[in-house]
Amino acid sequence: MHNSVQNFKDITSAIQRKIEEQKINLTPTVIAVSKTFKLEKILPLIEFGHLDYGENKVQEAIDKWSDIKSKKQNIKLHLIGKLQTNKVKHAIKLFDYIHSVDSIKLAKKISDEQIKQNKNVKLFIQVNIGNEDQKSGVKIGQIDELIIFSKKFNLNIVGLMCIPPANEEPDKYFKEIKLLSIKFNLSEISMGMSSDYLKAVENSSTYLRIGSSIFGVRN
């Protein structure tokens, strides 16, 4: 069995144990974060039957996924990196989920492009939960405004996404996102990566973004 498949099975087993131990009433989707990895590294997991993959950059995703996605239409592609407005047209064409909506300007561009392409992509609002200058995402006080605007333009905002500060315990940030998702009546939460996905499961994350623990260390 290929390493990525074994690693994926180990991760899903660990998640299942956590769910049983905490009596959690949901099973999160694992997004295998394939950014920077070549397709030959990803193919064993595709052949195993896993469907959800995450990419950071639109152009890299086009080069890597256009052909395989046209053949395997049940594959779901998640854009988890920052989306520039000039790449929205290509992102809407290829991706099924965008996890990084962080401004009204971007939301409007997505709306315009979805109308042109007659396609509805599932969207997450990225929250700058640690209020960090170097990170993308809206401040907590701006979530409401972005949701109201998005509804006006018929955008399918399904949930909130966050990346907690790197050198802090993620728990308090995950708890905060969980409470915000309840407050805004959003059903999905995108949080938890290789280092903290079990903590994210404890806090009701529905999408875990796991890369290096599946595919190995990036070059």
C-alpha positions in Angstrom: 0.0 0.0 0.0 1.3 3.4 -0.9 2.4 5.7 2.0 -0.2 8.4 1.3 -3.0 5.8 1.4 -1.7 4.3 4.7 -1.3 7.7 6.2 -4.8 8.7 5.2 -6.2 5.5 6.8 -4.3 6.2 10.0 -5.6 9.7 10.1 -9.2 8.7 9.5 -8.8 6.0 12.3 -7.5 8.6 14.7 -10.5 10.9 13.8 -12.9 8.1 14.4 -11.4 7.3 17.8 -11.7 11.0 18.8 -15.3 11.1 17.6 -16.2 8.0 19.7 -14.2 9.2 22.7 -15.8 12.7 22.7 -19.3 11.4 21.6 -19.2 13.9 18.7 -22.2 13.7 16.3 -20.4 14.4 13.0 -17.8 13.0 10.8 -15.6 15.7 9.2 -14.4 15.6 5.6 -10.7 15.3 5.2 -9.3 17.6 2.5 -6.0 16.1 1.3 -4.0 19.3 0.8 -2.1 18.5 -2.4 -0.5 21.9 -3.0 3.1 21.7 -4.3 2.9 17.9 -4.6 3.1 16.4 -8.1 0.2 14.4 -9.4 2.1 11.1 -9.2 2.2 11.6 -5.4 -1.5 12.2 -5.3 -2.7 9.5 -7.8 -2.6 6.5 -5.2 -5.1 8.4 -3.0 -7.3 9.2 -6.0 -7.2 5.5 -7.0 -8.0 4.6 -3.4 -11.2 6.5 -3.8 -10.6 9.7 -1.9 -12.5 12.7 -3.4 -11.6 16.0 -1.7 -8.3 17.8 -2.5 -7.0 21.2 -1.5 -4.9 23.6 -3.5 -3.4 27.0 -2.7 -2.8 28.5 -6.1 -5.2 28.7 -9.0 -2.6 28.3 -11.8 -1.0 25.3 -10.1 -4.4 23.7 -9.7 -5.3 24.3 -13.4 -2.1 22.7 -14.6 -2.5 19.7 -12.2 -6.2 19.0 -12.1 -7.9 20.1 -15.3 -7.4 16.8 -17.1 -8.1 14.5 -14.2 -11.1 16.4 -13.1 -12.7 16.2 -16.5 -12.3 12.4 -16.3 -13.3 12.0 -12.6 -16.1 14.5 -12.1 -16.9 13.4 -8.6 -13.6 14.8 -7.4 -14.1 17.9 -5.3 -11.5 20.6 -5.5 -11.1 23.1 -2.6 -9.2 26.5 -3.0 -7.7 27.1 0.4 -5.3 29.8 -0.4 -5.8 33.5 -1.0 -7.8 34.3 -4.2 -6.9 37.4 -6.2 -9.8 39.0 -8.0 -8.0 38.6 -11.4 -8.0 34.8 -10.9 -11.7 34.5 -10.0 -12.8 33.5 -13.5 -10.5 30.5 -13.5 -11.2 29.6 -9.9 -14.9 29.4 -10.5 -14.4 27.2 -13.5 -12.3 24.6 -11.7 -13.0 24.7 -8.0 -16.1 23.3 -6.1 -15.3 25.1 -2.8 -13.5 28.4 -2.1 -12.4 28.7 1.6 -10.9 32.2 1.4 -13.6 34.8 0.8 -12.3 37.8 2.7 -13.8 40.9 1.3 -16.9 42.4 -0.3 -14.9 43.2 -3.4 -14.0 39.5 -3.8 -17.5 38.4 -3.0 -18.9 40.7 -5.8 -16.4 39.4 -8.3 -17.3 35.8 -7.5 -21.0 36.6 -7.8 -20.5 38.2 -11.3 -18.4 35.3 -12.5 -20.9 32.6 -11.2 -23.7 34.3 -13.2 -21.5 34.3 -16.3 -20.5 30.6 -15.9 -23.9 29.5 -14.5 -22.1 27.7 -11.7 -22.6 27.8 -7.9 -19.5 27.3 -5.8 -19.7 26.6 -2.0 -17.9 29.4 -0.1 -16.3 29.9 3.3 -15.6 33.3 4.8 -12.0 33.3 6.0 -11.8 34.8 9.5 -8.6 36.4 10.8 -9.3 34.8 14.1 -5.9 35.9 15.7 -6.1 39.4 14.3 -2.7 39.0 12.7 -1.5 41.7 10.3 0.3 39.2 8.0 -2.8 37.0 7.5 -5.8 37.3 5.2 -9.3 37.1 6.5 -12.0 39.4 7.8 -12.0 40.6 11.4 -14.7 39.1 13.6 -16.7 42.4 13.5 -16.8 42.3 9.7 -18.4 38.8 9.3 -21.9 40.1 9.6 -21.5 42.7 6.9 -19.9 40.2 4.5 -22.7 37.6 5.1 -25.4 40.2 4.5 -23.8 41.4 1.3 -23.2 37.8 0.1 -26.9 36.9 0.6 -27.9 39.9 -1.4 -25.9 38.5 -4.3 -27.1 34.9 -3.8 -23.7 33.6 -2.8 -23.7 30.2 -1.2 -21.8 30.9 2.1 -21.7 27.6 3.8 -19.3 28.3 6.7 -16.3 29.9 8.3 -12.6 29.1 7.8 -9.7 30.0 10.0 -5.9 29.5 10.5 -5.1 30.1 14.2 -1.8 31.8 15.1 1.2 29.5 14.6 2.8 29.6 18.0 -0.3 29.4 20.2 -2.6 26.7 21.4 -5.4 26.5 18.8 -8.1 25.5 21.2 -9.4 28.9 22.2 -9.5 30.0 18.5 -11.3 26.9 17.4 -13.9 27.4 20.2 -14.4 31.0 19.0 -15.0 29.9 15.4 -17.5 27.2 16.6 -19.4 29.9 18.6 -19.4 32.3 15.6 -20.7 29.6 13.2 -23.6 29.0 15.6 -24.2 32.7 15.9 -24.4 33.2 12.1 -26.3 29.9 11.6 -23.6 28.4 9.3 -23.4 24.6 9.0 -19.8 24.1 8.0 -16.4 24.9 9.7 -13.1 24.7 7.8 -10.3 24.4 10.4 -7.7 22.0 11.6 -4.4 21.0 9.8 -1.8 18.3 10.2 -0.6 19.7 13.6 -4.0 20.3 15.2 -6.8 18.4 13.4 -7.9 16.3 16.4 -8.4 19.6 18.4 -10.4 20.9 15.5 -12.6 17.7 15.5 -13.3 18.3 19.2 -14.6 21.8 18.2 -17.0 20.6 15.5 -14.9 21.2 12.4 -16.6 19.7 9.4 -13.6 20.1 7.0 -10.0 19.3 8.0 -7.2 20.6 5.7 -4.4 17.9 6.0 -1.4 17.9 3.8 2.0 16.9 5.1 0.6 14.2 7.4 -0.8 12.5 4.3 1.8 13.2 1.5 4.9 13.8 3.6 7.1 16.9 4.1 7.0 19.5 1.3 10.2 20.3 -0.5 
